[in-house]
Amino acid sequence: MTFLVGPAERTDAAQISALWSRAIRETDITFNSVEKSEADIFSLLAEKSATGQGFFVAREDTRVLGFAVYGQFRGGGGYARTMEHTIYLADSVQGRGVGRALMAAIEDHARAGGAHSMWGGITATNTSSIAFHARLGYVEMARLPEVGYKWGRLMDLVLMRKLL
C-alpha cells in the first residue's frame, strides 16, 4: 500500500467528516453522539492553523485513509506542553502502517512545537486501540470508571500517555 501523510486541507473535509461520523454513528470507540459535519471540520482546520497544532491525513491518491489531530489537553497556560490526540482510520487500512505514520506525524509536530507529552483517551472496550498505543510507547496512566455514556450504558475511559 502506498500512501502519503500530510497536513489536512479543506478539500479533505467531506472524507474526514464521513470517517469520523461513521465512528460516532456505528461504534462505541467515541462517547460522542453528534456526527461531524464538513462545517465542523472546516472550523477545526482553521482552529488548528491558528494555534499551530497539527491536523494530518493519510492519503492514497485523493482518498483519505485516516486522520490524526491534536490539541492542548486542557485550557490554560499551565497545560501548554501537554497535548491530547484523536485518530481515526478507515477499517480497510487498519494494520497496514497508516495509524503508525499518522501518530509519528502528530508526535513530531507536537515535539517541534515544544510539547512534552501526548495523551490519548480511549474507550476501555477498544482493546485494539489500547494495544496499538502501547506498541507506540504509550503507557496506561489511569482508568476512569463509568465516565462515558453512549447507547444507554456507562463506559470506562483509559488515559494513556507518551513522553515526547
Chimera marker file (.cmm) of the C-alpha trace (Angstrom):
<marker_set name="trace">
<marker id="1" x="0.000" y="0.000" z="0.000" r="1" g="1" b="0" radius="0.5"/>
<marker id="2" x="1.354" y="3.389" z="-0.998" r="1" g="1" b="0" radius="0.5"/>
<marker id="3" x="0.132" y="6.427" z="0.920" r="1" g="1" b="0" radius="0.5"/>
<marker id="4" x="1.374" y="9.856" z="1.926" r="1" g="1" b="0" radius="0.5"/>
<marker id="5" x="0.858" y="11.699" z="5.207" r="1" g="1" b="0" radius="0.5"/>
<marker id="6" x="0.467" y="15.461" z="5.099" r="1" g="1" b="0" radius="0.5"/>
<marker id="7" x="-1.487" y="18.361" z="6.523" r="1" g="1" b="0" radius="0.5"/>
<marker id="8" x="-5.254" y="18.115" z="6.224" r="1" g="1" b="0" radius="0.5"/>
<marker id="9" x="-6.791" y="20.505" z="3.709" r="1" g="1" b="0" radius="0.5"/>
<marker id="10" x="-10.262" y="21.932" z="3.194" r="1" g="1" b="0" radius="0.5"/>
<marker id="11" x="-10.716" y="19.570" z="0.251" r="1" g="1" b="0" radius="0.5"/>
<marker id="12" x="-10.378" y="16.638" z="2.698" r="1" g="1" b="0" radius="0.5"/>
<marker id="13" x="-13.272" y="17.817" z="4.883" r="1" g="1" b="0" radius="0.5"/>
<marker id="14" x="-16.011" y="15.641" z="3.362" r="1" g="1" b="0" radius="0.5"/>
<marker id="15" x="-13.958" y="12.469" z="3.702" r="1" g="1" b="0" radius="0.5"/>
<marker id="16" x="-12.796" y="13.343" z="7.232" r="1" g="1" b="0" radius="0.5"/>
<marker id="17" x="-16.388" y="14.082" z="8.201" r="1" g="1" b="0" radius="0.5"/>
<marker id="18" x="-17.539" y="10.750" z="6.764" r="1" g="1" b="0" radius="0.5"/>
<marker id="19" x="-14.833" y="8.763" z="8.617" r="1" g="1" b="0" radius="0.5"/>
<marker id="20" x="-15.448" y="10.475" z="11.933" r="1" g="1" b="0" radius="0.5"/>
<marker id="21" x="-19.232" y="10.392" z="11.645" r="1" g="1" b="0" radius="0.5"/>
<marker id="22" x="-19.249" y="6.671" z="10.857" r="1" g="1" b="0" radius="0.5"/>
<marker id="23" x="-17.268" y="6.010" z="14.041" r="1" g="1" b="0" radius="0.5"/>
<marker id="24" x="-19.686" y="8.187" z="16.031" r="1" g="1" b="0" radius="0.5"/>
<marker id="25" x="-22.760" y="6.587" z="14.495" r="1" g="1" b="0" radius="0.5"/>
<marker id="26" x="-21.706" y="2.936" z="14.430" r="1" g="1" b="0" radius="0.5"/>
<marker id="27" x="-19.178" y="2.311" z="17.233" r="1" g="1" b="0" radius="0.5"/>
<marker id="28" x="-18.501" y="2.931" z="20.880" r="1" g="1" b="0" radius="0.5"/>
<marker id="29" x="-14.881" y="3.979" z="20.255" r="1" g="1" b="0" radius="0.5"/>
<marker id="30" x="-16.036" y="7.524" z="20.923" r="1" g="1" b="0" radius="0.5"/>
<marker id="31" x="-18.544" y="8.671" z="23.516" r="1" g="1" b="0" radius="0.5"/>
<marker id="32" x="-19.586" y="11.471" z="21.174" r="1" g="1" b="0" radius="0.5"/>
<marker id="33" x="-23.077" y="11.062" z="19.744" r="1" g="1" b="0" radius="0.5"/>
<marker id="34" x="-23.134" y="14.104" z="17.441" r="1" g="1" b="0" radius="0.5"/>
<marker id="35" x="-21.802" y="13.475" z="13.947" r="1" g="1" b="0" radius="0.5"/>
<marker id="36" x="-19.188" y="15.833" z="12.464" r="1" g="1" b="0" radius="0.5"/>
<marker id="37" x="-20.256" y="17.994" z="9.541" r="1" g="1" b="0" radius="0.5"/>
<marker id="38" x="-17.998" y="19.437" z="6.865" r="1" g="1" b="0" radius="0.5"/>
<marker id="39" x="-18.501" y="22.818" z="8.554" r="1" g="1" b="0" radius="0.5"/>
<marker id="40" x="-17.223" y="21.299" z="11.819" r="1" g="1" b="0" radius="0.5"/>
<marker id="41" x="-14.107" y="20.078" z="10.012" r="1" g="1" b="0" radius="0.5"/>
<marker id="42" x="-13.560" y="23.474" z="8.345" r="1" g="1" b="0" radius="0.5"/>
<marker id="43" x="-13.774" y="25.086" z="11.784" r="1" g="1" b="0" radius="0.5"/>
<marker id="44" x="-11.337" y="22.573" z="13.296" r="1" g="1" b="0" radius="0.5"/>
<marker id="45" x="-8.890" y="23.091" z="10.431" r="1" g="1" b="0" radius="0.5"/>
<marker id="46" x="-8.997" y="26.861" z="10.999" r="1" g="1" b="0" radius="0.5"/>
<marker id="47" x="-8.526" y="26.418" z="14.755" r="1" g="1" b="0" radius="0.5"/>
<marker id="48" x="-5.510" y="24.135" z="14.324" r="1" g="1" b="0" radius="0.5"/>
<marker id="49" x="-3.981" y="26.518" z="11.811" r="1" g="1" b="0" radius="0.5"/>
<marker id="50" x="-4.445" y="29.460" z="14.191" r="1" g="1" b="0" radius="0.5"/>
<marker id="51" x="-2.991" y="27.622" z="17.198" r="1" g="1" b="0" radius="0.5"/>
<marker id="52" x="-0.144" y="25.931" z="15.313" r="1" g="1" b="0" radius="0.5"/>
<marker id="53" x="-1.361" y="22.478" z="16.296" r="1" g="1" b="0" radius="0.5"/>
<marker id="54" x="-1.387" y="19.629" z="13.806" r="1" g="1" b="0" radius="0.5"/>
<marker id="55" x="-4.137" y="18.054" z="11.750" r="1" g="1" b="0" radius="0.5"/>
<marker id="56" x="-2.815" y="15.384" z="9.391" r="1" g="1" b="0" radius="0.5"/>
<marker id="57" x="-4.327" y="12.957" z="6.899" r="1" g="1" b="0" radius="0.5"/>
<marker id="58" x="-3.025" y="9.852" z="5.202" r="1" g="1" b="0" radius="0.5"/>
<marker id="59" x="-3.946" y="9.794" z="1.517" r="1" g="1" b="0" radius="0.5"/>
<marker id="60" x="-3.781" y="7.237" z="-1.237" r="1" g="1" b="0" radius="0.5"/>
<marker id="61" x="-4.159" y="9.399" z="-4.332" r="1" g="1" b="0" radius="0.5"/>
<marker id="62" x="-7.187" y="11.547" z="-3.388" r="1" g="1" b="0" radius="0.5"/>
<marker id="63" x="-8.709" y="9.048" z="-0.916" r="1" g="1" b="0" radius="0.5"/>
<marker id="64" x="-8.350" y="9.904" z="2.769" r="1" g="1" b="0" radius="0.5"/>
<marker id="65" x="-7.383" y="6.707" z="4.594" r="1" g="1" b="0" radius="0.5"/>
<marker id="66" x="-7.346" y="8.245" z="8.054" r="1" g="1" b="0" radius="0.5"/>
<marker id="67" x="-6.586" y="11.352" z="10.059" r="1" g="1" b="0" radius="0.5"/>
<marker id="68" x="-4.958" y="12.429" z="13.299" r="1" g="1" b="0" radius="0.5"/>
<marker id="69" x="-5.340" y="15.730" z="15.089" r="1" g="1" b="0" radius="0.5"/>
<marker id="70" x="-4.103" y="17.044" z="18.410" r="1" g="1" b="0" radius="0.5"/>
<marker id="71" x="-4.626" y="19.968" z="20.705" r="1" g="1" b="0" radius="0.5"/>
<marker id="72" x="-3.899" y="21.165" z="24.194" r="1" g="1" b="0" radius="0.5"/>
<marker id="73" x="-5.059" y="18.659" z="26.846" r="1" g="1" b="0" radius="0.5"/>
<marker id="74" x="-6.894" y="21.266" z="28.924" r="1" g="1" b="0" radius="0.5"/>
<marker id="75" x="-7.301" y="25.010" z="28.745" r="1" g="1" b="0" radius="0.5"/>
<marker id="76" x="-4.916" y="27.463" z="30.346" r="1" g="1" b="0" radius="0.5"/>
<marker id="77" x="-1.237" y="28.226" z="30.065" r="1" g="1" b="0" radius="0.5"/>
<marker id="78" x="-0.223" y="25.610" z="32.609" r="1" g="1" b="0" radius="0.5"/>
<marker id="79" x="-1.173" y="22.860" z="30.140" r="1" g="1" b="0" radius="0.5"/>
<marker id="80" x="0.573" y="24.381" z="27.122" r="1" g="1" b="0" radius="0.5"/>
<marker id="81" x="3.070" y="21.495" z="26.851" r="1" g="1" b="0" radius="0.5"/>
<marker id="82" x="0.508" y="18.702" z="27.317" r="1" g="1" b="0" radius="0.5"/>
<marker id="83" x="-1.371" y="17.547" z="24.222" r="1" g="1" b="0" radius="0.5"/>
<marker id="84" x="-4.217" y="15.115" z="23.510" r="1" g="1" b="0" radius="0.5"/>
<marker id="85" x="-4.845" y="13.442" z="20.175" r="1" g="1" b="0" radius="0.5"/>
<marker id="86" x="-7.627" y="11.898" z="18.141" r="1" g="1" b="0" radius="0.5"/>
<marker id="87" x="-7.002" y="9.353" z="15.392" r="1" g="1" b="0" radius="0.5"/>
<marker id="88" x="-9.409" y="7.528" z="13.087" r="1" g="1" b="0" radius="0.5"/>
<marker id="89" x="-8.693" y="5.140" z="10.219" r="1" g="1" b="0" radius="0.5"/>
<marker id="90" x="-10.796" y="3.527" z="7.535" r="1" g="1" b="0" radius="0.5"/>
<marker id="91" x="-11.433" y="-0.090" z="8.548" r="1" g="1" b="0" radius="0.5"/>
<marker id="92" x="-9.797" y="-1.324" z="5.351" r="1" g="1" b="0" radius="0.5"/>
<marker id="93" x="-6.366" y="0.104" z="6.251" r="1" g="1" b="0" radius="0.5"/>
<marker id="94" x="-6.037" y="-0.948" z="9.880" r="1" g="1" b="0" radius="0.5"/>
<marker id="95" x="-2.856" y="-2.916" z="10.492" r="1" g="1" b="0" radius="0.5"/>
<marker id="96" x="-1.122" y="-1.510" z="7.393" r="1" g="1" b="0" radius="0.5"/>
<marker id="97" x="1.074" y="1.197" z="8.942" r="1" g="1" b="0" radius="0.5"/>
<marker id="98" x="-1.283" y="4.113" z="8.326" r="1" g="1" b="0" radius="0.5"/>
<marker id="99" x="-2.006" y="4.707" z="12.019" r="1" g="1" b="0" radius="0.5"/>
<marker id="100" x="1.663" y="4.457" z="12.930" r="1" g="1" b="0" radius="0.5"/>
<marker id="101" x="2.560" y="7.039" z="10.246" r="1" g="1" b="0" radius="0.5"/>
<marker id="102" x="-0.174" y="9.436" z="11.380" r="1" g="1" b="0" radius="0.5"/>
<marker id="103" x="0.891" y="9.148" z="15.007" r="1" g="1" b="0" radius="0.5"/>
<marker id="104" x="4.521" y="9.826" z="14.065" r="1" g="1" b="0" radius="0.5"/>
<marker id="105" x="3.390" y="12.947" z="12.194" r="1" g="1" b="0" radius="0.5"/>
<marker id="106" x="1.459" y="14.442" z="15.108" r="1" g="1" b="0" radius="0.5"/>
<marker id="107" x="4.088" y="13.463" z="17.676" r="1" g="1" b="0" radius="0.5"/>
<marker id="108" x="6.872" y="15.021" z="15.601" r="1" g="1" b="0" radius="0.5"/>
<marker id="109" x="4.787" y="18.149" z="15.019" r="1" g="1" b="0" radius="0.5"/>
<marker id="110" x="3.904" y="18.487" z="18.711" r="1" g="1" b="0" radius="0.5"/>
<marker id="111" x="7.507" y="17.859" z="19.783" r="1" g="1" b="0" radius="0.5"/>
<marker id="112" x="8.744" y="20.540" z="17.367" r="1" g="1" b="0" radius="0.5"/>
<marker id="113" x="6.226" y="22.932" z="18.913" r="1" g="1" b="0" radius="0.5"/>
<marker id="114" x="7.569" y="22.334" z="22.411" r="1" g="1" b="0" radius="0.5"/>
<marker id="115" x="5.093" y="19.740" z="23.686" r="1" g="1" b="0" radius="0.5"/>
<marker id="116" x="6.291" y="17.482" z="26.498" r="1" g="1" b="0" radius="0.5"/>
<marker id="117" x="3.633" y="14.763" z="26.408" r="1" g="1" b="0" radius="0.5"/>
<marker id="118" x="0.855" y="13.361" z="24.234" r="1" g="1" b="0" radius="0.5"/>
<marker id="119" x="-2.243" y="11.783" z="25.748" r="1" g="1" b="0" radius="0.5"/>
<marker id="120" x="-4.928" y="9.548" z="24.336" r="1" g="1" b="0" radius="0.5"/>
<marker id="121" x="-8.330" y="8.971" z="25.879" r="1" g="1" b="0" radius="0.5"/>
<marker id="122" x="-9.550" y="5.547" z="24.733" r="1" g="1" b="0" radius="0.5"/>
<marker id="123" x="-12.834" y="3.779" z="25.396" r="1" g="1" b="0" radius="0.5"/>
<marker id="124" x="-11.916" y="0.777" z="27.557" r="1" g="1" b="0" radius="0.5"/>
<marker id="125" x="-13.759" y="-1.603" z="25.216" r="1" g="1" b="0" radius="0.5"/>
<marker id="126" x="-11.474" y="-0.527" z="22.350" r="1" g="1" b="0" radius="0.5"/>
<marker id="127" x="-8.769" y="-3.035" z="23.205" r="1" g="1" b="0" radius="0.5"/>
<marker id="128" x="-7.194" y="-2.864" z="19.742" r="1" g="1" b="0" radius="0.5"/>
<marker id="129" x="-6.556" y="0.875" z="20.165" r="1" g="1" b="0" radius="0.5"/>
<marker id="130" x="-5.139" y="0.333" z="23.646" r="1" g="1" b="0" radius="0.5"/>
<marker id="131" x="-2.756" y="-2.303" z="22.230" r="1" g="1" b="0" radius="0.5"/>
<marker id="132" x="-1.865" y="-0.031" z="19.279" r="1" g="1" b="0" radius="0.5"/>
<marker id="133" x="-0.957" y="2.816" z="21.609" r="1" g="1" b="0" radius="0.5"/>
<marker id="134" x="1.068" y="0.511" z="23.853" r="1" g="1" b="0" radius="0.5"/>
<marker id="135" x="3.086" y="-0.649" z="20.812" r="1" g="1" b="0" radius="0.5"/>
<marker id="136" x="3.893" y="3.019" z="20.128" r="1" g="1" b="0" radius="0.5"/>
<marker id="137" x="5.199" y="3.569" z="23.651" r="1" g="1" b="0" radius="0.5"/>
<marker id="138" x="2.061" y="4.926" z="25.328" r="1" g="1" b="0" radius="0.5"/>
<marker id="139" x="1.593" y="3.873" z="28.942" r="1" g="1" b="0" radius="0.5"/>
<marker id="140" x="-1.733" y="3.489" z="30.686" r="1" g="1" b="0" radius="0.5"/>
<marker id="141" x="-1.862" y="6.148" z="33.387" r="1" g="1" b="0" radius="0.5"/>
<marker id="142" x="-5.487" y="5.857" z="34.550" r="1" g="1" b="0" radius="0.5"/>
<marker id="143" x="-8.809" y="4.113" z="34.078" r="1" g="1" b="0" radius="0.5"/>
<marker id="144" x="-11.739" y="6.350" z="34.784" r="1" g="1" b="0" radius="0.5"/>
<marker id="145" x="-14.746" y="4.155" z="35.574" r="1" g="1" b="0" radius="0.5"/>
<marker id="146" x="-18.130" y="4.979" z="34.075" r="1" g="1" b="0" radius="0.5"/>
<marker id="147" x="-17.260" y="8.484" z="32.826" r="1" g="1" b="0" radius="0.5"/>
<marker id="148" x="-18.582" y="7.972" z="29.293" r="1" g="1" b="0" radius="0.5"/>
<marker id="149" x="-22.171" y="7.347" z="28.272" r="1" g="1" b="0" radius="0.5"/>
<marker id="150" x="-23.418" y="6.037" z="24.960" r="1" g="1" b="0" radius="0.5"/>
<marker id="151" x="-26.215" y="3.778" z="23.801" r="1" g="1" b="0" radius="0.5"/>
<marker id="152" x="-27.805" y="3.624" z="27.215" r="1" g="1" b="0" radius="0.5"/>
<marker id="153" x="-24.771" y="2.466" z="29.150" r="1" g="1" b="0" radius="0.5"/>
<marker id="154" x="-21.869" y="3.890" z="31.136" r="1" g="1" b="0" radius="0.5"/>
<marker id="155" x="-18.364" y="3.097" z="29.910" r="1" g="1" b="0" radius="0.5"/>
<marker id="156" x="-14.814" y="3.417" z="31.205" r="1" g="1" b="0" radius="0.5"/>
<marker id="157" x="-12.133" y="5.652" z="29.748" r="1" g="1" b="0" radius="0.5"/>
<marker id="158" x="-8.454" y="4.673" z="29.590" r="1" g="1" b="0" radius="0.5"/>
<marker id="159" x="-5.923" y="7.512" z="29.638" r="1" g="1" b="0" radius="0.5"/>
<marker id="160" x="-2.566" y="6.697" z="28.016" r="1" g="1" b="0" radius="0.5"/>
<marker id="161" x="0.493" y="8.953" z="27.850" r="1" g="1" b="0" radius="0.5"/>
<marker id="162" x="3.709" y="9.130" z="25.891" r="1" g="1" b="0" radius="0.5"/>
<marker id="163" x="6.523" y="11.485" z="26.815" r="1" g="1" b="0" radius="0.5"/>
<marker id="164" x="7.768" y="13.236" z="23.716" r="1" g="1" b="0" radius="0.5"/>
<link id1="1" id2="2" r="1" g="1" b="0" radius="0.2"/>
<link id1="2" id2="3" r="1" g="1" b="0" radius="0.2"/>
<link id1="3" id2="4" r="1" g="1" b="0" radius="0.2"/>
<link id1="4" id2="5" r="1" g="1" b="0" radius="0.2"/>
<link id1="5" id2="6" r="1" g="1" b="0" radius="0.2"/>
<link id1="6" id2="7" r="1" g="1" b="0" radius="0.2"/>
<link id1="7" id2="8" r="1" g="1" b="0" radius="0.2"/>
<link id1="8" id2="9" r="1" g="1" b="0" radius="0.2"/>
<link id1="9" id2="10" r="1" g="1" b="0" radius="0.2"/>
<link id1="10" id2="11" r="1" g="1" b="0" radius="0.2"/>
<link id1="11" id2="12" r="1" g="1" b="0" radius="0.2"/>
<link id1="12" id2="13" r="1" g="1" b="0" radius="0.2"/>
<link id1="13" id2="14" r="1" g="1" b="0" radius="0.2"/>
<link id1="14" id2="15" r="1" g="1" b="0" radius="0.2"/>
<link id1="15" id2="16" r="1" g="1" b="0" radius="0.2"/>
<link id1="16" id2="17" r="1" g="1" b="0" radius="0.2"/>
<link id1="17" id2="18" r="1" g="1" b="0" radius="0.2"/>
<link id1="18" id2="19" r="1" g="1" b="0" radius="0.2"/>
<link id1="19" id2="20" r="1" g="1" b="0" radius="0.2"/>
<link id1="20" id2="21" r="1" g="1" b="0" radius="0.2"/>
<link id1="21" id2="22" r="1" g="1" b="0" radius="0.2"/>
<link id1="22" id2="23" r="1" g="1" b="0" radius="0.2"/>
<link id1="23" id2="24" r="1" g="1" b="0" radius="0.2"/>
<link id1="24" id2="25" r="1" g="1" b="0" radius="0.2"/>
<link id1="25" id2="26" r="1" g="1" b="0" radius="0.2"/>
<link id1="26" id2="27" r="1" g="1" b="0" radius="0.2"/>
<link id1="27" id2="28" r="1" g="1" b="0" radius="0.2"/>
<link id1="28" id2="29" r="1" g="1" b="0" radius="0.2"/>
<link id1="29" id2="30" r="1" g="1" b="0" radius="0.2"/>
<link id1="30" id2="31" r="1" g="1" b="0" radius="0.2"/>
<link id1="31" id2="32" r="1" g="1" b="0" radius="0.2"/>
<link id1="32" id2="33" r="1" g="1" b="0" radius="0.2"/>
<link id1="33" id2="34" r="1" g="1" b="0" radius="0.2"/>
<link id1="34" id2="35" r="1" g="1" b="0" radius="0.2"/>
<link id1="35" id2="36" r="1" g="1" b="0" radius="0.2"/>
<link id1="36" id2="37" r="1" g="1" b="0" radius="0.2"/>
<link id1="37" id2="38" r="1" g="1" b="0" radius="0.2"/>
<link id1="38" id2="39" r="1" g="1" b="0" radius="0.2"/>
<link id1="39" id2="40" r="1" g="1" b="0" radius="0.2"/>
<link id1="40" id2="41" r="1" g="1" b="0" radius="0.2"/>
<link id1="41" id2="42" r="1" g="1" b="0" radius="0.2"/>
<link id1="42" id2="43" r="1" g="1" b="0" radius="0.2"/>
<link id1="43" id2="44" r="1" g="1" b="0" radius="0.2"/>
<link id1="44" id2="45" r="1" g="1" b="0" radius="0.2"/>
<link id1="45" id2="46" r="1" g="1" b="0" radius="0.2"/>
<link id1="46" id2="47" r="1" g="1" b="0" radius="0.2"/>
<link id1="47" id2="48" r="1" g="1" b="0" radius="0.2"/>
<link id1="48" id2="49" r="1" g="1" b="0" radius="0.2"/>
<link id1="49" id2="50" r="1" g="1" b="0" radius="0.2"/>
<link id1="50" id2="51" r="1" g="1" b="0" radius="0.2"/>
<link id1="51" id2="52" r="1" g="1" b="0" radius="0.2"/>
<link id1="52" id2="53" r="1" g="1" b="0" radius="0.2"/>
<link id1="53" id2="54" r="1" g="1" b="0" radius="0.2"/>
<link id1="54" id2="55" r="1" g="1" b="0" radius="0.2"/>
<link id1="55" id2="56" r="1" g="1" b="0" radius="0.2"/>
<link id1="56" id2="57" r="1" g="1" b="0" radius="0.2"/>
<link id1="57" id2="58" r="1" g="1" b="0" radius="0.2"/>
<link id1="58" id2="59" r="1" g="1" b="0" radius="0.2"/>
<link id1="59" id2="60" r="1" g="1" b="0" radius="0.2"/>
<link id1="60" id2="61" r="1" g="1" b="0" radius="0.2"/>
<link id1="61" id2="62" r="1" g="1" b="0" radius="0.2"/>
<link id1="62" id2="63" r="1" g="1" b="0" radius="0.2"/>
<link id1="63" id2="64" r="1" g="1" b="0" radius="0.2"/>
<link id1="64" id2="65" r="1" g="1" b="0" radius="0.2"/>
<link id1="65" id2="66" r="1" g="1" b="0" radius="0.2"/>
<link id1="66" id2="67" r="1" g="1" b="0" radius="0.2"/>
<link id1="67" id2="68" r="1" g="1" b="0" radius="0.2"/>
<link id1="68" id2="69" r="1" g="1" b="0" radius="0.2"/>
<link id1="69" id2="70" r="1" g="1" b="0" radius="0.2"/>
<link id1="70" id2="71" r="1" g="1" b="0" radius="0.2"/>
<link id1="71" id2="72" r="1" g="1" b="0" radius="0.2"/>
<link id1="72" id2="73" r="1" g="1" b="0" radius="0.2"/>
<link id1="73" id2="74" r="1" g="1" b="0" radius="0.2"/>
<link id1="74" id2="75" r="1" g="1" b="0" radius="0.2"/>
<link id1="75" id2="76" r="1" g="1" b="0" radius="0.2"/>
<link id1="76" id2="77" r="1" g="1" b="0" radius="0.2"/>
<link id1="77" id2="78" r="1" g="1" b="0" radius="0.2"/>
<link id1="78" id2="79" r="1" g="1" b="0" radius="0.2"/>
<link id1="79" id2="80" r="1" g="1" b="0" radius="0.2"/>
<link id1="80" id2="81" r="1" g="1" b="0" radius="0.2"/>
<link id1="81" id2="82" r="1" g="1" b="0" radius="0.2"/>
<link id1="82" id2="83" r="1" g="1" b="0" radius="0.2"/>
<link id1="83" id2="84" r="1" g="1" b="0" radius="0.2"/>
<link id1="84" id2="85" r="1" g="1" b="0" radius="0.2"/>
<link id1="85" id2="86" r="1" g="1" b="0" radius="0.2"/>
<link id1="86" id2="87" r="1" g="1" b="0" radius="0.2"/>
<link id1="87" id2="88" r="1" g="1" b="0" radius="0.2"/>
<link id1="88" id2="89" r="1" g="1" b="0" radius="0.2"/>
<link id1="89" id2="90" r="1" g="1" b="0" radius="0.2"/>
<link id1="90" id2="91" r="1" g="1" b="0" radius="0.2"/>
<link id1="91" id2="92" r="1" g="1" b="0" radius="0.2"/>
<link id1="92" id2="93" r="1" g="1" b="0" radius="0.2"/>
<link id1="93" id2="94" r="1" g="1" b="0" radius="0.2"/>
<link id1="94" id2="95" r="1" g="1" b="0" radius="0.2"/>
<link id1="95" id2="96" r="1" g="1" b="0" radius="0.2"/>
<link id1="96" id2="97" r="1" g="1" b="0" radius="0.2"/>
<link id1="97" id2="98" r="1" g="1" b="0" radius="0.2"/>
<link id1="98" id2="99" r="1" g="1" b="0" radius="0.2"/>
<link id1="99" id2="100" r="1" g="1" b="0" radius="0.2"/>
<link id1="100" id2="101" r="1" g="1" b="0" radius="0.2"/>
<link id1="101" id2="102" r="1" g="1" b="0" radius="0.2"/>
<link id1="102" id2="103" r="1" g="1" b="0" radius="0.2"/>
<link id1="103" id2="104" r="1" g="1" b="0" radius="0.2"/>
<link id1="104" id2="105" r="1" g="1" b="0" radius="0.2"/>
<link id1="105" id2="106" r="1" g="1" b="0" radius="0.2"/>
<link id1="106" id2="107" r="1" g="1" b="0" radius="0.2"/>
<link id1="107" id2="108" r="1" g="1" b="0" radius="0.2"/>
<link id1="108" id2="109" r="1" g="1" b="0" radius="0.2"/>
<link id1="109" id2="110" r="1" g="1" b="0" radius="0.2"/>
<link id1="110" id2="111" r="1" g="1" b="0" radius="0.2"/>
<link id1="111" id2="112" r="1" g="1" b="0" radius="0.2"/>
<link id1="112" id2="113" r="1" g="1" b="0" radius="0.2"/>
<link id1="113" id2="114" r="1" g="1" b="0" radius="0.2"/>
<link id1="114" id2="115" r="1" g="1" b="0" radius="0.2"/>
<link id1="115" id2="116" r="1" g="1" b="0" radius="0.2"/>
<link id1="116" id2="117" r="1" g="1" b="0" radius="0.2"/>
<link id1="117" id2="118" r="1" g="1" b="0" radius="0.2"/>
<link id1="118" id2="119" r="1" g="1" b="0" radius="0.2"/>
<link id1="119" id2="120" r="1" g="1" b="0" radius="0.2"/>
<link id1="120" id2="121" r="1" g="1" b="0" radius="0.2"/>
<link id1="121" id2="122" r="1" g="1" b="0" radius="0.2"/>
<link id1="122" id2="123" r="1" g="1" b="0" radius="0.2"/>
<link id1="123" id2="124" r="1" g="1" b="0" radius="0.2"/>
<link id1="124" id2="125" r="1" g="1" b="0" radius="0.2"/>
<link id1="125" id2="126" r="1" g="1" b="0" radius="0.2"/>
<link id1="126" id2="127" r="1" g="1" b="0" radius="0.2"/>
<link id1="127" id2="128" r="1" g="1" b="0" radius="0.2"/>
<link id1="128" id2="129" r="1" g="1" b="0" radius="0.2"/>
<link id1="129" id2="130" r="1" g="1" b="0" radius="0.2"/>
<link id1="130" id2="131" r="1" g="1" b="0" radius="0.2"/>
<link id1="131" id2="132" r="1" g="1" b="0" radius="0.2"/>
<link id1="132" id2="133" r="1" g="1" b="0" radius="0.2"/>
<link id1="133" id2="134" r="1" g="1" b="0" radius="0.2"/>
<link id1="134" id2="135" r="1" g="1" b="0" radius="0.2"/>
<link id1="135" id2="136" r="1" g="1" b="0" radius="0.2"/>
<link id1="136" id2="137" r="1" g="1" b="0" radius="0.2"/>
<link id1="137" id2="138" r="1" g="1" b="0" radius="0.2"/>
<link id1="138" id2="139" r="1" g="1" b="0" radius="0.2"/>
<link id1="139" id2="140" r="1" g="1" b="0" radius="0.2"/>
<link id1="140" id2="141" r="1" g="1" b="0" radius="0.2"/>
<link id1="141" id2="142" r="1" g="1" b="0" radius="0.2"/>
<link id1="142" id2="143" r="1" g="1" b="0" radius="0.2"/>
<link id1="143" id2="144" r="1" g="1" b="0" radius="0.2"/>
<link id1="144" id2="145" r="1" g="1" b="0" radius="0.2"/>
<link id1="145" id2="146" r="1" g="1" b="0" radius="0.2"/>
<link id1="146" id2="147" r="1" g="1" b="0" radius="0.2"/>
<link id1="147" id2="148" r="1" g="1" b="0" radius="0.2"/>
<link id1="148" id2="149" r="1" g="1" b="0" radius="0.2"/>
<link id1="149" id2="150" r="1" g="1" b="0" radius="0.2"/>
<link id1="150" id2="151" r="1" g="1" b="0" radius="0.2"/>
<link id1="151" id2="152" r="1" g="1" b="0" radius="0.2"/>
<link id1="152" id2="153" r="1" g="1" b="0" radius="0.2"/>
<link id1="153" id2="154" r="1" g="1" b="0" radius="0.2"/>
<link id1="154" id2="155" r="1" g="1" b="0" radius="0.2"/>
<link id1="155" id2="156" r="1" g="1" b="0" radius="0.2"/>
<link id1="156" id2="157" r="1" g="1" b="0" radius="0.2"/>
<link id1="157" id2="158" r="1" g="1" b="0" radius="0.2"/>
<link id1="158" id2="159" r="1" g="1" b="0" radius="0.2"/>
<link id1="159" id2="160" r="1" g="1" b="0" radius="0.2"/>
<link id1="160" id2="161" r="1" g="1" b="0" radius="0.2"/>
<link id1="161" id2="162" r="1" g="1" b="0" radius="0.2"/>
<link id1="162" id2="163" r="1" g="1" b="0" radius="0.2"/>
<link id1="163" id2="164" r="1" g="1" b="0" radius="0.2"/>
</marker_set>
